[in-house]
Amino acid sequence: MGFSIYVLFCFILSYFLYGHVTTESIGSDSSTKNRDRASWFVLSMVGVLVLLSSTNELTREVAPVPLLWTLPLAVYLLTFIICFDRPNWYRPIFFYPLFGFSLASILYLYTTEDYQHLGLNITVYSFFIFSACMICHGELERRKPHFDDLTEYYLVIALGGVVGGLLINLLAPPIFNDYIEFESIVLLTTLVSGFFLTVTPVKRILVRITSLATISLCGYIFYDYRDHTVTLYESRNFYGALRVIDLQPDTPGHHRKLLNDDINHGSQFQSDEFQQRPTTYFSYKSGVGIVLLTHRPPDRSVGIIGLGPGTLAAYGRTGDRFRFYELNPEVLEIAQTYFSYLSRSPAQIEVVIGDARVALQKDLEGNVKFDILVIDAFSGDSIPTHLLTEEAWQLYWKILAPGGVLAVHLSNKYLDLIPVVQHHNMNMPGYVLRKVDSKEDESWDIHIASWLIQTANNDFLDAVETHTQSPDSPKTPIRWRDDRSSVINLFN
């Protein structure tokens, strides 16, 4: 009834308004040309593409906390407000060089180790969104038509935004095997800004600057890391982008890597002599390596959350049972097709596809017990928070046998997760928490790795005492529960 009344009043209001609208022609200036429509559509679409691609780039490497997605959105909306409420604030002679500087900042991030600094990443991406959207929305406002065409103007703007969202969320995933949307949008934005620059009085200088930035970014993208490798497999699905590459083929150091985005999730040497040698974060001197080499009860049962190429199967012995839990079914296909850790292991290998907590709960109900449980379920630097909560910890120790050992991989560029595990340990009298930081060895493709080990097994603790240390963090212990977990206080 309420909606019907609303529609009735809309019709009545439209009738009276229509009767007062002037219908006299004001000449050709009031006509909306196809070129104008195209400019409205493109500028609106590119602004949305910049917002979504930048937000995706930020949040896919780090846990999707509110801070990281609301900040780009706030910057995007701020440019809209500035350009349409204070149009005289938009000055191409200022914002085009600013956009060129933002491109240089993006290139700097791509070519330096400072990309690991979260604050710098947020600043650079926000700066790029601001400068690019100021140009898009500023030029959009400058092309605002006569009053008679405003309805069509705003409709085309809305349509451009919708198409931009569809391109990023629906079209890009099935088209691209890797996350290259951001790089593509940077190029598109540069070209669009250069095109619309032709209406400004300083086009000669700024076109050259914009063109140079475009050429530089193109050169970097084409001179990508993958140009120096042999790509065997590329795939992208809901869980991320996977790539298998060969490095140093036809040499003694020939090895194969599995990359999730740009994060190395494991590698394997291809020579028969070293194929079963653990690499990356799982070397003999890593925390998990020390656990698997030290805690070796008969007919050992090991649970591992996170499969990767199956590197940890290299520690299996005859009589052992290694049970992997993997969320992404494509990872299992890759591990079986391009790597041989699973097939060459003398241990009994089982792989469960699905969410680890759900699968572990089912296994617990089926009376499954593990002597060792390994948590290594990170995708890039994104945190599976539901695997580090208090309820998850209780599940882990229910499924671990008496004297069992829990090993957790906490290597992360941006977050210090030690306080979360420390809080769990505070509520478990008799249990001890130890840390292992292993060093890098490029000759064996071994990476720096940080592992935490928790157990109440005193014999095991005595055996690994010289290889471990007490975990330290400048932050106070933080409680994570299923209904409340935030990474805001964990940034390095």
N, C-alpha and C positions, 0 to 999 in steps of 0.2 A: 504494500500500500504506500509506504513512504517513498519508494523509488518511483512509483507511478505519479505521485504528486510532484516529485522533483522533475520528471520528464515533462509534465504538463506546464509547469512554470517556466521551464527552459523554452518551450515552444512559444509561450506568451511573450516572454522577454525578447526572443528573437524577432517576433513579429513587430513589436514596437521599435526595436533598434533598427530593423531593416527600413522602416518607414522614415527614419531620420538620416539615413546615410546618403550622402550626395552621390549622384551617378554621373556628373559631368566629367568629361575626359580631361586629363591634364597632360596629354601628349604622350610622346613615345617614351619619356623618362620613366613613366610609371609602369611600363610593360616589363614583365619578368621574362628575360630571354633565357634560352636554354643554357647559355654560357654561365649566366648568373646562378641558375639552379645547380649546375655542375659544381661551381665553386662552393656554394653553401654545403652541398653534400660531401664533397671531398674534405673540406676543412673540418667539418663536424666529425666525420669518420676518422680522420687522422688523429684528432685529439683524443678520441676514445681508444684508438689503437695504442697510442703512446701510454695512456693510463694503464690499460690492462696488461700490455706486454711488460712494462716496467714493474708493475705489482707482482706479476708472475715470476719475474726474474729475481725479485727480492725474496718472496715467500717460499719458492721451491727449494731453496738451499737452507732455509732456517725454518723452525717451527712456525706455523701461520698464526702468530700472536696478533691481537688487535692492533698494536702499535704499528706493525709493518704494513698492514693493508689500509688502515684509516689515514695514515699520513699521506701516501700518494693521492688518495681520494680527496683529502682536504686541500692539497696543493692544486689539484685539477679544478675543484669548485672555486677556489680562490681566484684563479685566472678568469673564470667565467664572470665572477662578481666584479673584478677590476675592469675587465674589458667592456662589460655592458652597463655598469653603473658609473664608471669613470672612464669613458672612452678616450679622453684626452691624455690619460696616463700611458696609453700604448704609443710608443715611439719606435718605429722600425729601425731608426738609426742607432738606437740603444739595444733593442732586443735581438736584432740579427747578430751583432757581434757577441752578445751574451750567449746566444744559441751556439755559435761557433766555438766559444770557450767550453760550453757544456759537452760538445762533441770531443774536444781535446781531453776533457776529464774522463769521458768514457773510454777513450783509447788508452789513457794512462792506467785505468783500472785493469784493462785487458792485457797489459804488457808489463805489469809489475807485481811483486809479491804483496803489495799493499791491498790487493783485492781481499785479503783475509781480514782486514779491519772493518768491522761491522759499521761503526760510526761513519767511516769514510764512504762505504757503499751506500748507506742511506742518504748521506748528504749529496753525493754525486747523482744518484738516480732521481732524487727530489729536485735537484737543480735542473736536470735535463727535462723532467716533466714540466717544471715551471716555465722554462724558456721556450720549449716547443709549444706548449699549450697557449702561452701568451701570444705567440705568432699566429697560431691557428684561430684562436678566439678573437684576437685583435683584428686580423684580416676579415674574419667573419662579421664582426660588428661594423667594420668599415663598408661592407657590402650590403648593409641593411637596406631593404627597398623602401618604397613609399608605403604609407599606411595601408593602401588598398591591397598590397601584396604581403602584408606581414603574416597572415594566416598560413599562406603557402611557405613562406620563409621559415617559420618555426616548425612546420610540418616536415620540411626537407631536413632541417637540423636534427630533428628527432629520428628521422629515418636513417640519416648518416650514422648516428650513435648506435642504433639497433644493428645496422650492418657491420659496424666495427666490432661490436660485441660478438656477433655471429661468426665473424672471420676468425677471431682469436679463440673462441671457446668450442666451436663446432667444425670449422673448416681446417684450421691449422693442424690439429692432432692427427687426422688421417692422411694429410698431405706430407707433413714433415716427419722424418724418422728421428730427428733430434730437435732440441729446443733452440731454434734459430729465429723465432718470431721477433725477439727484441732487436737483434742485429738487422733483420729485414725492415722493421719499422723505423729504426734509426735512419737507414738509407732512404726509405720512402719519405720520411719527414724532411730530411735534408733536400731531397729533390722537390717536394711540394713547396717548401719555403723558398727555394730558389726560383721556382716558377712564379709564385706570387710576388716575388721581389721585383719583378719587372715593372710594377706600378709605382715603385718608390723612386725618389730622385737620386739615391745613392747606389743605384743598381750596379754600376761598373765595378766598384771596389768590392761590394759585398758578394756579388756573383762569383768573383774570383775566390774569395775566402770560402764561400759555401762549396764551390766546386772542389777546391783543394781538400776541404774536410771530407767530402764525399769520396774522392779518390783515395785518400789516406785510409778511411775506414774500409773501403772495398779491398784495398791492398792487404789490410790486416786479415780480413775475413777469409780471403782466398789463400793467404799464407798462414793458414790455420795449422794447428798441431797435427791434424789428420793427414796433412800433405806429406808428412814424414813417416807415415805408417801405412800398413796394408790393412784395410778394413775388411773383415771377414763377414761381419753380420751387423745390421742396424735394425732397431725396432723401437717403437714407442707405443705405449698403451696408457691406461689410467694410472698405473703405478710409476711411470717414469720412462726415460729414454735409455735404452741399453745399447751398448756397442762392444763388439769384440774386435781387437786389433792385434796384429802381429808386429813385434819390434825386433830389430836386428836379425832379419831372416838370413839364412845361409852363413851364419856365424855361430861360434860356440855359445854366445850369449842370447841366442834366439829364444824369445819368450812371448807369451800370449797374455793379454790383459782383458778383463771384463770391466767396462766403465759404466757407471750409472750417472748420467749427465757427464760431468768431468771428473767425478770421484772414482778412484781406483778401488774396485771391490774385490780384487784378487788377481793373481797372475800365476802362470805356470811355465817353467822352462820346458822346452820341447825335446831336449836331448834325453835319451833313455836313462842316462846316469843321474840326472837331476830332476826328472819329472815329478817325483814324489817329495821333493824338498819344499817345505812350507815357505811362503814368501809374504810380502807386504806386511800386514798387521799381525800375522800369525806365525812369526819365525820362532825358532827354538828358544830364543831369549825373551820373547814376548810374555806377557802375563798368562795368556791361554796356553802358550807353549810350555811354560814351566808347570802349569797345572796338569796338563795331559801327560807330560813326561814324568811327573812325580807321583801323582795319585793313580796307581795302576792296580786296583784290586782284581782278582780273577773274574773272568767273564764280565768285564766292565761295561756298564751301560751309560752312554753319554747322550744328553739332549742338547741340541744346538738350534737356537732361534736365529735364522738368517743363513741362507745357503751360499750365495755367491757362486763361485766356480767349484765349491766343494773342497776348499783347501784343507780344512780341518780333518777331512777323511784320511789325509796322509799320516795322521797320528794313530790310525786304527791298527790293531793287532788281531791276529787270529783269536777268535772267541769273543772279541768286543762287539758291541752293538751301538752303532751311531744312528741316532734318529734326528733328522733335520726337519725344521718347520720353516716353510717359505710361503710368503703371501702371493708373490707374483709367479704364475705358472710358466711364464717365458724364461725365467731364470733357471728352472729345472731343465727345460729343453736345451738351453745354452750349455749348462754344466755337463749334460750327457753327450752333447754333440761336438763341442769345441774344446772340452777339457777332459782329462782322464783321471782326476783325483778319485772320483766315485768308483769307476770301473776297476781301477788298479788297487784299491784298498783291500787288504785281507779281512777287514772287519765286515760285519753284516750291516749293510747300509739301507736305511729306510727314509723316505721323504714324504712329509705330510704337507699338502697344499692347503693353505687357508690361514686365517688369523691365529697366531701362536697361542694367545690366551684361551681362545675357544677350544683349540685342539688340545692344549695342556689340561684343561678342565675335563675334557672327555677321557683323556688318558689317565688322569687321576681317578676318575670313576671306574676305569677299567683296571685299577691296581698296578699301573705302570710306575716304576721307580727308577730314578737316575742316580748314579754315583757322582756325576758331574753335570752341571747345567751351564751352558754358555749363552750369553745374551749378546748378540751382534746383529741387530736388526735395523741399523740406520740406513737411510736412503739419502745419500749426499750428507749434508749436515742437518737435515731435518730430523727432529726428535720424535720417536714413537712414544709419546708421553704415557699412553695406556700400558706400556710395558715396564714403566718405572714407578708406578704408583704403589701405595701401601698395600692395596688389595692384590696387586700383581705379585708383590714380594711374598705375601702370605701364601699364595698359590705355589710359588717356586719352592718354598721350604716344605710344603706339604708333599710335593712330588719328589723331593730329594731324599735319598735314603740316609739313615743315621751315618754320620761321618762324612757326609757329602760336601761338595765344594761348588760354590757359585762364582762364576767368572763373568764380569760385565765389561764390555768394550765402551770406553767413554771418550775416545779421541774426537775432538770437535774444535773447529776453528773459532767459533763464536761464544760457546757456552761452557760454563764450569758446572758440571753435573754432580760433582763430588758431594756438595751439601745435601742433595736429595738422598743419595745412598747412605750418607752419614746419619741422617735422621732415621732411616729404617734400622740401621745397626744399633742406634741408641735404645731402641725399644726391644732389643733381642739380647737379653743377658746371656753371657757365656760365648757369644759369637764375636769373632775378631775380624776387623777389616784391614786389608793390606793393599798396597798399591805397587804396580810395576810399570815403570817407564822405560821402554826399550828404545835403542838408538837406531838411526838410519844407516843403511849399508847399501848404496846404490849398485854395487857390483852384484848383489844377490836380490835386487829389487825389494829390499826390506825398508819399510817406512817407520817413522817415529810412531809409536803407539802407546796409549795409556789404558791400562786395565786395572780394575778393582777386583779383589778376591775376598770373598766372605766365607767363613767356615767356623765350626766349633771343633774341628779335628785337630787336636794338639800335636799329634805325630806329624801330620802334614805341615802344620805351621812351623814346627822345629826344622823340618827338612828344607823349607823354602826361606828361612829367616834371612839368610845372607843375600837373597835375590830380591827381597821385597822391602818396602818401607811403609811407614805410617802415612796415610793420606792426609794431605794438608790443603786447606783452602782459606782464603781471607774472608770468605762469607760464612755466615752462621748456618747451621743445618736447617733445611727447609722441608716441610711436610707436603708431600703430594698424595692426593687421594683421587679416586675416579671422578668425584664431583667437583674437584678443585685442584688445578695444577697450572701454574703460570711460570714462564721462563723469564719474565721481566727482570727479576732480581738475580738472574744467573749469567747475564752477559759479562764477558771478560772486559 
